[in-house]
Amino acid sequence: GESVGLHLPTLSVQEGDNSIINCAYSNSASDYFIWYKQESGKGPQFIIDIRSNMDKRQGQRVTVLLNKTVKHLSLQIAATQPGDSAVYFCAGVGGYGGSQGNLIFGKGTKLSVKP
Amino acid sequence: DAGVIQSPRHEVTEMGQEVTLRCKPISGHNSLFWYRQTMMRGLELLIYFNNNVPIDDSGMPEDRFSAKMPNASFSTLKIQPSEPRDSAVYFCASSQWRMEGNSPLHFGNGTRLTVT
């Protein structure tokens, strides 16, 4: 029979605009979070990480914001480019001092950049 | 830095056949992870090793799956016998685990397995 695939939330932005991808987590004890980018046919690629003792961290064109009060994580991409089109995953270690074996991945958000 | 290297990139096999997936982690990394990705279930951790020792294999679907890490630079994931429902992309990832905190996993480009 026909299978039903996982329908990813999609964010469509115009080239040059800023993108914001959001992620919610449930374990208040999580202390380490990572954002990954996955292009078609490739493995997840590390973008940026943040520890729970920080609420903001910046990289090249990317910023991660962590709000522990509402258990929310976001990835901001400045001046979005066509090469940013991909699926973005947030991941968190489940529990304080938890092993990386407890890394839990979100379902992903598909970013589509319109030229 | 060569990154995590997986082989083969694609594998097509018939139901009942044995499949062996291979992984070379990044040199110097002491943790290795095997993940499976499907549209239905997303990324699932199958097993991971620290310093070549399996730590948690609770994600391994069943006894048909086995993984080994004979040394710090090589790991295999074996499926015997394979079934159509094993069709997925299998990723290997490695990281440098440190006492002072976690570090990000670095993924290979995966092996796309199709079992007919």
Interface residues (C-beta under 8 A of the other chain):
Chain A: S3 V4 G5 L6 Y32 I34 Y36 G41 K42 G43 P44 Q45 F46 D49 R51 F89 V93 G98 S99 Q100 G101 L103 F105 K107 G108
Chain B: V4 S31 F33 M39 M40 R41 G42 L43 L45 Y48 I55 D56 F91 A93 S95 W97 G101 N102 S103 P104 L105 H106 F107 G108 N109 G110
